Amino acid sequence: MYELYIANKNYSSWSLRPWLLLSELGIPFDERLVSFAPGTGSSWSAFRTFSPNGKVPCLRDGDTVVWDSLAIVEYLAERHPGVWPADPKTRAWARCAVAEMHSGFAALRSRCALSCGLRIRLPDDLPTALRADIARIDELWSEGLARFGGPFLAGNAFGAVDAFFAPVAFRIQTYGLPLGDIAAAYAQRLRELPGMRRWYADALQETWRDPEHEEEVQQFGTLLEDLRASAA
């Protein structure tokens, strides 16, 4: 059985992607959660015990080790149906959207770090780069839903492209990011998936805190609410 190494569910957006894909496609796996170590880069040596690049997520399949979320998706796609759309044109669009999420949206990542259990109010005057990232998310999601008929980005079935944007759905909830009605409804639809509900419930129960991440999450906005269990 696959072993998927992930980090704290409240923080780890990269871990969420393959975890959710495996969960929603019904592919059996064993979860291995290893907490981040406090301090930037401090997890590297501990994570190196299971991941060549010292990062999460990492998938182990017997003696095969697959690191990086996109590589994990492609490895799973070679072994299981439903990861990518069957239609070549739809699949090409889905792969482009995944690649864009994998390598882009720097302002969204830096200004709206993932923290599932917090509610943050951002200033009304958002930085230009962040507004551009939000507008591109809105555009991309609306295009996929209109072009392929929904309710998911590449058609009627959940797949890799939805898994890659799942952390954005949590960021929208945490920071109240402004989206059009179509994109906002899709984000809500993602959050209602059984796997997303499980991930969110687990995130709220985590008592571990990383001071640097906590500071990063709150430095660009005002903390409104902390829904997590009390810190250890």
C-alpha positions in Angstrom: 0.0 0.0 0.0 1.1 3.6 -0.7 2.6 5.6 2.2 2.0 9.3 1.9 4.2 11.5 4.0 2.7 14.9 4.9 3.1 17.7 7.4 0.7 19.6 9.6 -2.8 19.8 8.0 -3.4 23.4 9.3 -0.3 24.6 7.3 0.8 22.2 4.6 -0.9 23.2 1.3 1.4 21.0 -0.7 0.6 17.9 1.4 -3.1 18.5 0.8 -3.0 18.1 -2.9 -2.0 14.4 -3.3 -3.7 13.5 0.0 -7.0 14.8 -1.3 -6.5 13.2 -4.7 -5.9 9.8 -3.2 -8.9 10.2 -0.8 -11.4 11.4 -3.3 -10.4 8.7 -5.9 -10.7 6.0 -3.3 -7.1 4.9 -3.7 -5.9 3.2 -0.4 -2.9 4.7 1.3 -1.4 5.0 4.8 -1.0 8.6 6.1 2.4 9.4 7.7 2.2 12.9 9.3 5.5 14.4 10.4 5.2 17.8 12.0 7.3 20.7 10.8 10.2 21.7 13.0 10.2 25.3 14.3 12.2 27.7 12.2 12.6 28.1 8.5 14.4 25.1 6.9 14.6 23.3 10.3 12.5 20.3 9.0 15.0 19.4 6.3 17.1 16.9 8.2 14.1 15.1 9.7 12.2 15.0 6.4 15.3 13.7 4.6 14.8 10.4 6.4 11.9 9.7 4.1 12.1 12.3 1.3 15.2 12.9 -0.9 14.6 16.7 -1.1 13.8 17.0 2.6 10.3 18.3 1.8 6.7 17.1 1.9 4.7 15.5 0.3 6.5 12.3 -0.4 4.9 9.1 -1.7 6.6 5.7 -1.0 5.4 2.7 -3.0 7.6 -0.2 -1.7 11.1 0.7 -2.7 9.9 3.5 -5.1 10.1 7.0 -3.7 8.3 9.8 -5.4 8.7 13.4 -4.2 7.1 16.6 -5.3 3.3 16.9 -5.5 3.2 17.0 -9.3 5.5 14.0 -9.7 3.2 12.1 -7.3 0.2 13.0 -9.4 1.8 11.7 -12.6 3.0 8.5 -10.8 -0.6 7.9 -9.7 -2.0 8.7 -13.1 0.1 5.8 -14.6 -1.6 3.4 -12.2 -5.1 4.6 -11.6 -7.9 6.0 -13.8 -9.5 9.3 -13.1 -6.5 11.4 -12.2 -6.6 13.2 -15.6 -9.5 13.6 -18.0 -9.8 11.0 -20.7 -10.4 13.5 -23.5 -7.0 14.8 -24.8 -8.0 18.5 -25.2 -9.6 18.5 -21.7 -6.5 16.8 -20.3 -4.2 19.4 -21.9 -6.1 22.2 -20.3 -6.1 20.5 -16.9 -2.4 19.9 -17.1 -1.7 23.5 -18.0 -3.9 24.7 -15.1 -2.0 22.3 -12.7 1.4 23.5 -14.0 0.3 27.1 -13.5 -0.7 26.5 -9.9 2.4 24.5 -9.3 4.8 27.2 -10.4 2.8 30.5 -10.1 0.7 32.6 -7.9 3.6 33.8 -5.8 1.8 36.8 -4.3 -1.1 34.6 -3.2 1.3 32.2 -1.6 3.3 34.8 0.2 0.5 37.1 1.3 -2.1 34.4 2.1 -0.1 31.5 3.6 -2.3 28.5 4.4 -3.8 28.3 7.9 -7.1 26.4 7.8 -8.3 27.4 11.3 -7.8 31.2 11.2 -10.0 33.9 9.9 -8.0 37.0 8.7 -9.3 40.3 7.4 -7.1 41.7 4.7 -6.9 45.5 4.0 -9.3 46.9 1.4 -6.4 48.1 -0.7 -4.8 44.8 -1.7 -1.3 44.8 -3.4 -1.5 44.8 -7.2 0.2 41.4 -7.5 -2.2 39.8 -5.1 -5.2 41.3 -6.9 -3.8 40.0 -10.2 -3.4 36.5 -8.7 -7.0 36.5 -7.3 -8.3 37.7 -10.7 -6.4 35.0 -12.5 -7.9 32.3 -10.2 -11.4 33.7 -10.9 -10.7 33.7 -14.6 -9.2 30.2 -14.7 -11.9 28.6 -12.6 -14.7 30.3 -14.5 -13.2 29.2 -17.8 -12.9 25.5 -16.8 -16.4 25.3 -15.4 -17.9 27.0 -18.5 -15.8 25.1 -21.0 -16.2 21.6 -19.6 -19.6 21.9 -18.0 -18.7 21.4 -14.3 -19.3 20.8 -11.5 -15.5 20.3 -11.4 -12.8 22.2 -13.3 -12.4 19.7 -16.1 -15.9 18.2 -16.2 -18.2 16.1 -14.1 -15.5 14.2 -12.1 -13.0 15.3 -9.5 -9.4 15.0 -10.6 -5.9 16.3 -10.2 -6.7 19.8 -11.4 -9.2 20.2 -8.6 -6.8 18.7 -6.0 -4.2 21.3 -7.0 -6.5 24.2 -6.3 -8.0 22.8 -3.1 -5.6 24.8 -0.9 -6.9 28.0 -2.6 -10.4 27.1 -1.5 -9.2 27.1 2.1 -7.3 30.4 1.6 -10.5 32.0 0.3 -12.2 30.9 3.5 -9.4 32.1 5.7 -8.8 35.5 4.1 -12.2 36.3 2.6 -10.7 36.7 -0.9 -13.1 38.4 -3.4 -14.3 36.2 -6.2 -17.2 36.2 -8.6 -20.2 34.0 -7.9 -19.2 31.1 -10.2 -15.7 30.8 -8.7 -16.9 31.3 -5.1 -19.5 28.6 -5.6 -16.8 26.2 -6.9 -14.6 27.0 -3.9 -17.5 26.1 -1.6 -18.1 22.9 -3.5 -14.5 21.9 -3.0 -14.7 22.6 0.8 -17.8 20.4 1.0 -16.0 17.3 -0.4 -15.7 14.5 2.1 -11.9 14.6 2.0 -11.8 18.3 2.4 -14.1 18.1 5.4 -11.8 15.4 7.0 -8.7 17.4 6.4 -10.3 20.6 7.8 -11.6 18.8 10.9 -8.1 17.3 11.5 -6.5 20.7 11.0 -8.7 22.3 13.7 -7.7 19.7 16.2 -4.0 20.2 15.8 -2.4 21.9 18.8 1.1 22.3 17.4 2.1 25.8 16.4 5.0 27.1 14.3 5.7 30.7 15.5 7.2 31.8 12.2 4.2 30.6 10.2 1.8 32.1 12.7 3.5 35.5 12.3 3.6 35.1 8.5 -0.2 34.5 8.3 -1.1 37.5 10.4 1.5 40.1 9.2 -0.6 41.3 6.2 -4.1 41.3 7.9 -6.0 41.4 11.1 -6.8 38.3 13.1 -10.6 37.9 13.5 -10.9 34.4 14.8 -8.9 31.3 15.7 -11.0 28.2 15.5 -8.3 25.7 16.3 -7.9 23.7 19.5 -5.8 25.4 22.2 -2.1 25.3 21.5 -0.1 22.6 23.4 
